[in-house]
Amino acid sequence: FNSLVVKLLPIVPKSVVRRVASRYVAGETLADAVRTIRALNAEGCSTTTDLLGEFTSDVAQANATAKGYLDMLDAIETGGLDSGVSIKLTAFGLDVGEDGVDLCHKNARMVVVRAAKAGKFVRIDMENSPYTDRTIEIYRRLRAEFSNVGLVLQARLRRTLDDITAILPWGPDFRICKGIYLEPRDIAWTDGEDINRGYLAALARMLRGGARVGIATHDDLLVDGALKLIAELKIPKD
């Protein structure tokens, strides 16, 4: 069913897609996003903002995406807004030929540098499994220079516990989520209970390793499990 939905999406009228997506999208322009962030800040919410447009294979578009983030950070700082940014590395040129990793690192580094000057945080989203190793490598290079950058890992992937163990010496800032990508059974958990067990195991390893963790879930069972783990380990609120 999920595969069928994905195949049908390209023929769904854009007006329908826009109506469904509107509650999840801050706006079609930077000015729209600024208004949305300001309204959320007024309600007491911090935000992270993402400029959509991943899987680019064009150098000019990758560079334009980085410029868009610099403009976004300028607007966030000028407006005194409480927001960091989230980035997807395929939007920064990760898939552009043999030099994709270097191009992507250059663009991501520009954003992290600008964010650091504004006192803002950059979260690197994790995309589907073909990009996992390269995403971690770019995070490693950025984390060696900057403290205002963090990484998302997906509990769905069987490799995640090993990745956590490898990354912990870098003093990381993690975000843990289930993962939305439909991956093959040989590399990913596909049963809901297995994914949940993987999630809590990953969270425990992160927290016990001394990492700061953004716990991303709407699942009541995972919320309860996370709260119990936080209490057990006496994790402070900060």
N, C-alpha and C positions, 0 to 999 in steps of 0.2 A: 504493500500500500504506500509506504513512504517513497519508494522508488517511482511509483506511478505519479504521485503528487509532484515530485521533482521534474519528471518528464513533461508534465502538463503545464508547469509554471510559465514557460516562454509564450504560450498561446493565451494566457489569461489577460484580458484587457487591462491596460495600465491603470485605468480609473479604478478598477476593482482592487488591484494591488495597492494603489495609493491609499484607498480607504481602509484597507486592512492594516497596512503598515504604519499609518499616521500616528497611532498611539505610541509607537516605539521609535519614531524618528523625530529628532528635535527640530527639523525644518530643512528646507531645500537650499537655504542660503546661510551664510555666516551670521547675518543679522537675525534670522529666525532662531538660530541656535543660541545666540546671546540672550535673546528674550526668554527662551525656554530655561536656560541655565539660571538666569536672574530670578525667574518665577520659582524654580525649585529651591534655590538658595533662600528665598523669602520664606519657604516652608520649613527651613531648617535642614535641607538636604545638601550634602556635598555631591559633586557629580564628576564623571569622567566622560569626555566627549571624543567621538570617533568620526573621522571623515571617511565615508564609505567609498569603495572603489578598488577592491582587492583583485588579485590575479592579473595584473597588468603585465604585458610583454613588451612595453614600449618605454625607452629611456626617457623621452620627453615627458610622458605621462607620470612616470615614477618621480621625476624631479618636480613636476607640477604638484604632485600630492604632498611632497615634503614642503614645498612653498605654501601650500594651503594650510598645513599644520603650523608653520611659522606665523602666518596671518592669524590663525585661530588663537595661538598663544599670545600674540600681541593684543588681540581683543579681550582675552581673558584677563591679562594683566592690567590693561588700560581701564577696563570696567570694574576692577576690583572683585572679580568673580571667584567663587570657591569651586574650582574645577581643575582637574588634571586632564590628560589626554590618553587615549588608548590607540595603539597602532597595530596594523596587520602588515607583516613584512612583505607579503606578495604585492602590496600596493606601493612599496618603496623600491621595487625592482629585483626582488629575490629570484624571479624566474627569467630575468633578462640575460640570456646567453651564458657563456662561461664566466663572465665577470659579475654575475648577478649578486653574489655574496658581498663583494667589495662595494658595488654600487649601492646595495641596500644598506650596508653598514655606514657608508658615507652619509646617506640621506637620514637614516635613523639617528646618527650621531648629531647631526645639525639640530634635529628636533630636541634631543635630550639636552644639548648645550643650551638652547634657548629656554627650555623649561627650567633648567637649573637656575638660570639668571632670574627667572620670575618666581622661583621658589615653588615650582609645580612638579608633579610626578608624572612619569610616563610608564604606562603598562603595555607590555608587548603581548598581544593576544596570540594564542596558539591555534594554528590552522590545522588542516588535515595531515595525516601521517607522512606523506612525502616530504613535508617541510619541517618535521620535528627536529631532526639533527641540525639543520642549518639555522633554525630559529634559536636553538640552544647555543650554538656557536656564536651567533651575533650577540645574544644576551651576555655570554661570557666576556666577550671583548668590551662591551659597553659597561658591564658591572665592574670590570677591572679599573675603570676610570671614574665612574659616577655612582652615587648612592641613590639618586632619584629615579631609578629605573627598576621595574619588576617584571616578572614573567608569569604567564598563565600555564598551568599544566592540567591535563585532562585525566580524570579518574578512569575513564573508559579504556584507555590504553594499558595493555599488560606491562609495558615497559616503565610505567610512571614511577613505581617505587625505586627502581634502579636509577632513574633520572634524578630523583630527589636526593638520593645518597650521593650521587656524583656532584650535584650542584651545591649542596649544603656548605662545603668549605668556602664558597664564594661569599657567604653572608647574605643570602638572597632574600628578596621580598617576593613571596609567591601569591598567586591567586589560584585556588583550586575550584574546578567546575566539573560537571559530569562529562561534558563534551557533546557537541551536536552532530558531529560528522559520523556517517554510517561507514564503519570500517570493517574489514574482513575479520571473521571469527578468530583466525590464527594470531592476530595482533591485538585484538580488542575484546573486552567483555561485551556480550550482547544481551545477556539476561539482566533484568532490572535489579534483582537482588545482588548479583555479582558486581554490578556497577556500584551499588551503594556500599557494599563491603570494601571495594577498592577505594572508594572515596574516603571512607573513615580511616582506612589503613594509611592512605596518603596523607590525610590531615594529621594523624597521630605522628607520622614520621617527620613531617614538617615542623610541628610544634615542639616535639621532643628534641629536634635538632637545633632549636633556638631561632628558627626563622619567624619573621612576621608573615601572617597569612591573611589574605582576603578570602573569606569563606562564602562562595557564591552558590546558593541553592534556594529553591522554593519548596523543597521536599521536607515535609514535617519530620520525617524519621531522621533525616540528616541534620536538621536544625537541632533536634533533641540530642542526637549523638554528639554533635559538636559542642553543645552547651555542657554536656556531661564531661567531655574530654577537657574542656577549658577549666571546669571546676576541679577536676582531678589533678590537673597539672598546675593549678593556681596561676593561670595566665592573667596578668593585669589587664585592665580595660584599655590601656594605651597600646 
